[in-house]
Amino acid sequence: MVKVQLLDTTYEQIKKDFELRLWRLQEECRHKKTKWMDEYWAMGHSTGKKVKICLKCNKVLGNINIRK
């Protein structure tokens, strides 16, 4: 991991670094611990779907429609 002086770093640089590190984590993760969770498009507003989330890397692995 590279240590960066925060005063010399912009928001965009930090965001780009975070996104790259998250992508690497999600690509290398084996997704062994998962959980089905309700999906919401806004607080209190369900989409009617459940999404399968990896508890280690937070990647969405799938979804199912629960509304009829």
N, CA, C and O atoms as a Tinker XYZ file with bonds, in Angstrom:
   272  protein
     1  N      0.836000   -1.167000    0.000000    73     2
     2  CA     0.000000    0.000000    0.000000    64     1     3
     3  C      0.885000    1.235000    0.000000    63     2     4     5
     4  O      1.873000    1.303000    0.731000    81     3
     5  N      0.526000    2.204000   -0.820000    73     3     6
     6  CA     1.295000    3.434000   -0.937000    64     5     7
     7  C      0.730000    4.467000    0.014000    63     6     8     9
     8  O     -0.476000    4.714000    0.020000    81     7
     9  N      1.595000    5.075000    0.821000    73     7    10
    10  CA     1.158000    6.156000    1.702000    64     9    11
    11  C      1.194000    7.456000    0.924000    63    10    12    13
    12  O      2.196000    7.777000    0.285000    81    11
    13  N      0.113000    8.197000    0.974000    73    11    14
    14  CA    -0.011000    9.434000    0.219000    64    13    15
    15  C     -0.207000   10.585000    1.198000    63    14    16    17
    16  O     -0.948000   10.460000    2.173000    81    15
    17  N      0.448000   11.682000    0.939000    73    15    18
    18  CA     0.223000   12.882000    1.740000    64    17    19
    19  C     -1.170000   13.412000    1.400000    63    18    20    21
    20  O     -1.423000   13.791000    0.256000    81    19
    21  N     -2.071000   13.443000    2.377000    73    19    22
    22  CA    -3.442000   13.866000    2.112000    64    21    23
    23  C     -3.532000   15.311000    1.659000    63    22    24    25
    24  O     -4.426000   15.647000    0.882000    81    23
    25  N     -2.647000   16.167000    2.113000    73    23    26
    26  CA    -2.715000   17.564000    1.712000    64    25    27
    27  C     -2.377000   17.752000    0.238000    63    26    28    29
    28  O     -2.771000   18.752000   -0.361000    81    27
    29  N     -1.656000   16.810000   -0.349000    73    27    30
    30  CA    -1.298000   16.883000   -1.763000    64    29    31
    31  C     -2.228000   16.050000   -2.638000    63    30    32    33
    32  O     -1.979000   15.891000   -3.833000    81    31
    33  N     -3.288000   15.522000   -2.057000    73    31    34
    34  CA    -4.181000   14.612000   -2.754000    64    33    35
    35  C     -5.528000   15.280000   -2.976000    63    34    36    37
    36  O     -6.043000   15.975000   -2.101000    81    35
    37  N     -6.094000   15.060000   -4.165000    73    35    38
    38  CA    -7.420000   15.597000   -4.450000    64    37    39
    39  C     -8.485000   14.544000   -4.189000    63    38    40    41
    40  O     -8.190000   13.356000   -4.058000    81    39
    41  N     -9.708000   14.995000   -4.116000    73    39    42
    42  CA   -10.854000   14.096000   -3.952000    64    41    43
    43  C    -10.864000   13.048000   -5.063000    63    42    44    45
    44  O    -11.061000   11.863000   -4.796000    81    43
    45  N    -10.655000   13.477000   -6.296000    73    43    46
    46  CA   -10.695000   12.558000   -7.431000    64    45    47
    47  C     -9.620000   11.475000   -7.320000    63    46    48    49
    48  O     -9.875000   10.322000   -7.667000    81    47
    49  N     -8.433000   11.823000   -6.845000    73    47    50
    50  CA    -7.366000   10.833000   -6.685000    64    49    51
    51  C     -7.736000    9.804000   -5.616000    63    50    52    53
    52  O     -7.526000    8.605000   -5.801000    81    51
    53  N     -8.286000   10.281000   -4.499000    73    51    54
    54  CA    -8.695000    9.370000   -3.422000    64    53    55
    55  C     -9.817000    8.457000   -3.908000    63    54    56    57
    56  O     -9.806000    7.257000   -3.632000    81    55
    57  N    -10.783000    9.018000   -4.629000    73    55    58
    58  CA   -11.909000    8.240000   -5.152000    64    57    59
    59  C    -11.418000    7.170000   -6.131000    63    58    60    61
    60  O    -11.854000    6.021000   -6.066000    81    59
    61  N    -10.514000    7.546000   -7.035000    73    59    62
    62  CA    -9.981000    6.604000   -8.016000    64    61    63
    63  C     -9.219000    5.470000   -7.331000    63    62    64    65
    64  O     -9.360000    4.307000   -7.708000    81    63
    65  N     -8.411000    5.811000   -6.320000    73    63    66
    66  CA    -7.664000    4.802000   -5.565000    64    65    67
    67  C     -8.619000    3.854000   -4.847000    63    66    68    69
    68  O     -8.417000    2.639000   -4.867000    81    67
    69  N     -9.650000    4.393000   -4.217000    73    67    70
    70  CA   -10.634000    3.565000   -3.518000    64    69    71
    71  C    -11.333000    2.605000   -4.478000    63    70    72    73
    72  O    -11.455000    1.414000   -4.192000    81    71
    73  N    -11.791000    3.130000   -5.619000    73    71    74
    74  CA   -12.504000    2.293000   -6.586000    64    73    75
    75  C    -11.628000    1.170000   -7.118000    63    74    76    77
    76  O    -12.103000    0.049000   -7.303000    81    75
    77  N    -10.355000    1.457000   -7.365000    73    75    78
    78  CA    -9.430000    0.428000   -7.847000    64    77    79
    79  C     -9.209000   -0.644000   -6.780000    63    78    80    81
    80  O     -9.219000   -1.835000   -7.088000    81    79
    81  N     -9.011000   -0.229000   -5.533000    73    79    82
    82  CA    -8.786000   -1.189000   -4.449000    64    81    83
    83  C    -10.035000   -2.031000   -4.204000    63    82    84    85
    84  O     -9.928000   -3.232000   -3.954000    81    83
    85  N    -11.214000   -1.418000   -4.271000    73    83    86
    86  CA   -12.463000   -2.162000   -4.099000    64    85    87
    87  C    -12.650000   -3.163000   -5.232000    63    86    88    89
    88  O    -13.045000   -4.303000   -4.988000    81    87
    89  N    -12.372000   -2.755000   -6.470000    73    87    90
    90  CA   -12.501000   -3.655000   -7.609000    64    89    91
    91  C    -11.586000   -4.859000   -7.428000    63    90    92    93
    92  O    -11.998000   -5.993000   -7.672000    81    91
    93  N    -10.340000   -4.620000   -7.000000    73    91    94
    94  CA    -9.396000   -5.733000   -6.781000    64    93    95
    95  C     -9.903000   -6.675000   -5.692000    63    94    96    97
    96  O     -9.848000   -7.894000   -5.850000    81    95
    97  N    -10.394000   -6.115000   -4.592000    73    95    98
    98  CA   -10.930000   -6.938000   -3.501000    64    97    99
    99  C    -12.074000   -7.801000   -4.010000    63    98   100   101
   100  O    -12.107000   -9.002000   -3.743000    81    99
   101  N    -13.019000   -7.204000   -4.744000    73    99   102
   102  CA   -14.175000   -7.951000   -5.225000    64   101   103
   103  C    -13.786000   -9.013000   -6.251000    63   102   104   105
   104  O    -14.410000  -10.073000   -6.301000    81   103
   105  N    -12.775000   -8.750000   -7.064000    73   103   106
   106  CA   -12.320000   -9.732000   -8.045000    64   105   107
   107  C    -11.620000  -10.917000   -7.381000    63   106   108   109
   108  O    -11.761000  -12.052000   -7.837000    81   107
   109  N    -10.868000  -10.664000   -6.307000    73   107   110
   110  CA   -10.091000  -11.717000   -5.657000    64   109   111
   111  C    -10.872000  -12.456000   -4.565000    63   110   112   113
   112  O    -10.473000  -13.544000   -4.148000    81   111
   113  N    -11.963000  -11.879000   -4.108000    73   111   114
   114  CA   -12.755000  -12.472000   -3.022000    64   113   115
   115  C    -13.430000  -13.763000   -3.502000    63   114   116   117
   116  O    -13.868000  -13.856000   -4.649000    81   115
   117  N    -13.507000  -14.746000   -2.617000    73   115   118
   118  CA   -14.170000  -16.015000   -2.957000    64   117   119
   119  C    -15.659000  -16.012000   -2.609000    63   118   120   121
   120  O    -16.357000  -16.979000   -2.916000    81   119
   121  N    -16.152000  -14.966000   -1.987000    73   119   122
   122  CA   -17.574000  -14.789000   -1.669000    64   121   123
   123  C    -18.140000  -15.971000   -0.896000    63   122   124   125
   124  O    -19.204000  -16.490000   -1.234000    81   123
   125  N    -17.418000  -16.400000    0.156000    73   123   126
   126  CA   -17.850000  -17.565000    0.935000    64   125   127
   127  C    -18.976000  -17.232000    1.911000    63   126   128   129
   128  O    -19.846000  -18.068000    2.153000    81   127
   129  N    -18.972000  -16.025000    2.473000    73   127   130
   130  CA   -20.020000  -15.633000    3.417000    64   129   131
   131  C    -20.935000  -14.630000    2.730000    63   130   132   133
   132  O    -20.526000  -13.523000    2.381000    81   131
   133  N    -22.181000  -15.045000    2.546000    73   131   134
   134  CA   -23.146000  -14.197000    1.848000    64   133   135
   135  C    -24.425000  -14.083000    2.665000    63   134   136   137
   136  O    -24.655000  -14.835000    3.613000    81   135
   137  N    -25.246000  -13.122000    2.268000    73   135   138
   138  CA   -26.519000  -12.906000    2.955000    64   137   139
   139  C    -27.517000  -12.331000    1.956000    63   138   140   141
   140  O    -27.174000  -11.466000    1.150000    81   139
   141  N    -28.762000  -12.824000    2.017000    73   139   142
   142  CA   -29.843000  -12.252000    1.223000    64   141   143
   143  C    -30.429000  -11.084000    1.996000    63   142   144   145
   144  O    -30.770000  -11.223000    3.170000    81   143
   145  N    -30.549000   -9.923000    1.338000    73   143   146
   146  CA   -31.056000   -8.714000    1.985000    64   145   147
   147  C    -32.130000   -8.075000    1.109000    63   146   148   149
   148  O    -32.093000   -8.195000   -0.116000    81   147
   149  N    -33.090000   -7.395000    1.745000    73   147   150
   150  CA   -34.085000   -6.637000    0.988000    64   149   151
   151  C    -33.391000   -5.454000    0.320000    63   150   152   153
   152  O    -32.479000   -4.853000    0.889000    81   151
   153  N    -33.837000   -5.125000   -0.900000    73   151   154
   154  CA   -33.281000   -3.990000   -1.631000    64   153   155
   155  C    -34.271000   -2.826000   -1.558000    63   154   156   157
   156  O    -35.479000   -3.021000   -1.693000    81   155
   157  N    -33.757000   -1.635000   -1.346000    73   155   158
   158  CA   -34.572000   -0.424000   -1.271000    64   157   159
   159  C    -34.025000    0.610000   -2.235000    63   158   160   161
   160  O    -32.810000    0.773000   -2.336000    81   159
   161  N    -34.903000    1.317000   -2.951000    73   159   162
   162  CA   -34.453000    2.393000   -3.829000    64   161   163
   163  C    -34.377000    3.711000   -3.069000    63   162   164   165
   164  O    -33.712000    4.649000   -3.510000    81   163
   165  N    -35.062000    3.784000   -1.919000    73   163   166
   166  CA   -34.987000    4.912000   -0.988000    64   165   167
   167  C    -35.447000    4.378000    0.368000    63   166   168   169
   168  O    -36.088000    3.329000    0.439000    81   167
   169  N    -35.124000    5.088000    1.426000    73   167   170
   170  CA   -35.475000    4.631000    2.758000    64   169   171
   171  C    -36.982000    4.365000    2.864000    63   170   172   173
   172  O    -37.800000    5.256000    2.633000    81   171
   173  N    -37.326000    3.139000    3.211000    73   171   174
   174  CA   -38.721000    2.755000    3.369000    64   173   175
   175  C    -39.436000    2.393000    2.077000    63   174   176   177
   176  O    -40.635000    2.116000    2.104000    81   175
   177  N    -38.734000    2.384000    0.942000    73   175   178
   178  CA   -39.333000    2.091000   -0.358000    64   177   179
   179  C    -38.658000    0.870000   -0.969000    63   178   180   181
   180  O    -37.613000    0.980000   -1.610000    81   179
   181  N    -39.256000   -0.276000   -0.765000    73   179   182
   182  CA   -38.695000   -1.530000   -1.255000    64   181   183
   183  C    -38.832000   -1.646000   -2.766000    63   182   184   185
   184  O    -39.814000   -1.188000   -3.352000    81   183
   185  N    -37.834000   -2.265000   -3.386000    73   183   186
   186  CA   -37.911000   -2.548000   -4.826000    64   185   187
   187  C    -38.676000   -3.838000   -5.081000    63   186   188   189
   188  O    -39.030000   -4.146000   -6.219000    81   187
   189  N    -38.927000   -4.589000   -4.016000    73   187   190
   190  CA   -39.583000   -5.883000   -4.183000    64   189   191
   191  C    -38.607000   -6.985000   -4.532000    63   190   192   193
   192  O    -39.011000   -8.066000   -4.959000    81   191
   193  N    -37.319000   -6.718000   -4.352000    73   191   194
   194  CA   -36.295000   -7.709000   -4.655000    64   193   195
   195  C    -35.449000   -7.985000   -3.421000    63   194   196   197
   196  O    -35.362000   -7.163000   -2.508000    81   195
   197  N    -34.837000   -9.143000   -3.415000    73   195   198
   198  CA   -33.798000   -9.469000   -2.435000    64   197   199
   199  C    -32.502000   -9.573000   -3.211000    63   198   200   201
   200  O    -32.478000  -10.091000   -4.327000    81   199
   201  N    -31.431000   -9.082000   -2.623000    73   199   202
   202  CA   -30.126000   -9.154000   -3.269000    64   201   203
   203  C    -29.193000   -9.989000   -2.409000    63   202   204   205
   204  O    -29.226000   -9.916000   -1.180000    81   203
   205  N    -28.356000  -10.787000   -3.075000    73   203   206
   206  CA   -27.362000  -11.615000   -2.392000    64   205   207
   207  C    -26.064000  -10.815000   -2.350000    63   206   208   209
   208  O    -25.512000  -10.459000   -3.391000    81   207
   209  N    -25.578000  -10.533000   -1.127000    73   207   210
   210  CA   -24.414000   -9.686000   -0.910000    64   209   211
   211  C    -23.304000  -10.499000   -0.253000    63   210   212   213
   212  O    -23.560000  -11.278000    0.664000    81   211
   213  N    -22.065000  -10.317000   -0.724000    73   211   214
   214  CA   -20.908000  -10.900000   -0.056000    64   213   215
   215  C    -20.610000  -10.053000    1.174000    63   214   216   217
   216  O    -20.487000   -8.833000    1.076000    81   215
   217  N    -20.494000  -10.697000    2.330000    73   215   218
   218  CA   -20.273000   -9.959000    3.574000    64   217   219
   219  C    -18.835000   -9.464000    3.721000    63   218   220   221
   220  O    -18.567000   -8.601000    4.557000    81   219
   221  N    -17.913000   -9.991000    2.932000    73   219   222
   222  CA   -16.521000   -9.541000    3.008000    64   221   223
   223  C    -16.261000   -8.337000    2.097000    63   222   224   225
   224  O    -15.672000   -7.348000    2.532000    81   223
   225  N    -16.693000   -8.417000    0.851000    73   223   226
   226  CA   -16.362000   -7.365000   -0.109000    64   225   227
   227  C    -17.560000   -6.517000   -0.538000    63   226   228   229
   228  O    -17.393000   -5.547000   -1.278000    81   227
   229  N    -18.761000   -6.869000   -0.086000    73   227   230
   230  CA   -19.991000   -6.119000   -0.350000    64   229   231
   231  C    -20.434000   -6.157000   -1.816000    63   230   232   233
   232  O    -21.203000   -5.299000   -2.249000    81   231
   233  N    -19.961000   -7.134000   -2.574000    73   231   234
   234  CA   -20.358000   -7.254000   -3.978000    64   233   235
   235  C    -21.751000   -7.865000   -4.064000    63   234   236   237
   236  O    -22.066000   -8.808000   -3.339000    81   235
   237  N    -22.583000   -7.325000   -4.954000    73   235   238
   238  CA   -23.903000   -7.889000   -5.207000    64   237   239
   239  C    -23.716000   -9.078000   -6.139000    63   238   240   241
   240  O    -23.203000   -8.937000   -7.249000    81   239
   241  N    -24.140000  -10.256000   -5.674000    73   239   242
   242  CA   -23.904000  -11.498000   -6.421000    64   241   243
   243  C    -25.142000  -11.983000   -7.175000    63   242   244   245
   244  O    -25.039000  -12.852000   -8.041000    81   243
   245  N    -26.285000  -11.439000   -6.856000    73   243   246
   246  CA   -27.500000  -11.856000   -7.544000    64   245   247
   247  C    -28.721000  -11.212000   -6.912000    63   246   248   249
   248  O    -28.622000  -10.567000   -5.868000    81   247
   249  N    -29.867000  -11.387000   -7.544000    73   247   250
   250  CA   -31.107000  -10.868000   -6.962000    64   249   251
   251  C    -32.281000  -11.733000   -7.397000    63   250   252   253
   252  O    -32.231000  -12.435000   -8.407000    81   251
   253  N    -33.338000  -11.653000   -6.595000    73   251   254
   254  CA   -34.578000  -12.352000   -6.924000    64   253   255
   255  C    -35.745000  -11.415000   -6.673000    63   254   256   257
   256  O    -35.696000  -10.570000   -5.778000    81   255
   257  N    -36.797000  -11.569000   -7.470000    73   255   258
   258  CA   -37.978000  -10.755000   -7.321000    64   257   259
   259  C    -38.889000  -11.432000   -6.291000    63   258   260   261
   260  O    -39.220000  -12.608000   -6.441000    81   259
   261  N    -39.294000  -10.701000   -5.252000    73   259   262
   262  CA   -40.150000  -11.295000   -4.218000    64   261   263
   263  C    -41.589000  -10.793000   -4.314000    63   262   264   265
   264  O    -42.466000  -11.316000   -3.626000    81   263
   265  N    -41.846000   -9.797000   -5.147000    73   263   266
   266  CA   -43.222000   -9.297000   -5.337000    64   265   267
   267  C    -43.911000  -10.134000   -6.393000    63   266   268   269
   268  O    -43.293000  -10.629000   -7.336000    81   267
   269  N    -45.216000  -10.276000   -6.202000    73   267   270
   270  CA   -46.008000  -11.044000   -7.173000    64   269   271
   271  C    -46.820000  -10.126000   -8.036000    63   270   272
   272  O    -47.551000  -10.589000   -8.912000    81   271
